[in-house]
Amino acid sequence: MSCDELEALRLGVMTALGIGDESTREHARNELEGSMEGPIEALANAETLPEIERHLDAALVDLEEEVARMDPDDPEYDYTRGRLVAVRDAERAIHRLTQQAESVLDGFGEAHHHLHEAFPVDE
């Protein structure tokens, strides 16, 4: 059993935000050994929040398809459905993070505009 989507997401977010130590990254890469292909690899190697959102969406589609193909009597069925719930929740969290970052940028733009309104620059 593995949570490839979540480990790949952790790697991508650490890269995009420029945080996380090398031992944490190495642990995540070890967890993903043998799974670094397709959306999982793209998600692990993502460098921006928009890339993370795009690749997480693709990984989620693959996971939804995996759950749909499984027999409900399979011993791993409940775990895989649990992964699906966790990845959907992560998708919402990343979307909120992106929205918050965009809001911060908009705020910087507004502050810049208001500063120039208060203190016009003669050219």
N, C-alpha and C positions, 0 to 999 in steps of 0.2 A: 504494500500500500504506500502510495506517495501522494503528496500534495504538490505536484509539479507546478501547477498554475500559480500557487501562492509563493513558492520559492522563487520562481522566475519573476513574479511581480516584485518581490522584495529586492531582487537584484536590480531590476529596471528602475525602481523608485530610488534606491540608494544612488544609482548613477545620475539620474535626473536631478536629484536634490543635492548631490555632492556630499552625501553623508554616509556613515557606516565605515567600520574598520575592516582591514583586510582579512582578519580571521572570520568575521561574519560572512564576508563575500565568499571566502574559500569554502566555508561550511555549506553555503547555499549551492555553490557550484558542484560540490561533492554529492549533495542531495539530488541534483539534476543529472548526474552521470548516467548516460544511456538514454536520456530523454531530450537531449538538446537537438531538436529538429522542429521544423514547422513553427507554429505560433509560440510554442514554449521557448525555443531558441530566440525567436525575434523579440519576445517579451523580456527575456533575460538580458538581451543586448540593447534594449531600447535606451535612448538617451534623452528623450523629451517626454513630457506628459501627453502630448497628442499621440506620439508613437505608442506609449504605454496603453492609452485608451484603445487605439486601433488593434493592437496585438492581443490585448486582453479580451476584446470582443471576439476575435477569431478563436482564441483558446476556449472561450465560453461556448461558442458554437460547437467546437469539437467535443467538449465535455457533455453538452446537451445530447449530441448524437450518440455518444458512448452510453449514456444513461438510457436512451431510447432503445438501444440494441440489447441491453442487458435483460436477462431473465430475472424477474423479481425474487425468485428463489435462490439466486446466486448469493453466496455468503458475502460478497463484496458490494452487493447492490445498495444497501443502506449507507455504507461508507461513501460510495461514489455519489449518491444523491446528496449526502452531507457536504461533500466537496463542491457540488454544484451550487448549493445554497451559499456556502462560504465565498465562492468565486463571484456569484451575483452580488453579494454584499460588498465585496472588494471593488467590483465595478462601480457601484454607487459611490463608494468612498473616494475612488480616484476621480470620478466625475465632479464630486464636491470640491476636491482639492484643486482641480483645474479651474472650476468656477471661482473659487476663492482667490487663486493666483491672478486670474483675469480681473477680478474686482480690485485687487491691490494695484495692479497696473493702471486701471482706470482712475483710481484715486490719485496716483502719482501725476497723471496727466491733468486732472482737475486742479490739483495743488499748483502745478506749474502754470496753468492758465490763470488761476486766481492771483498768483504772485505777480504775473505780468500785468494783470488788470490794476493791481494796487500800486505797482511800481513800473509804469510804462518805460520802455526802452526807446530812446530817440535814435533813429538810424539815419 
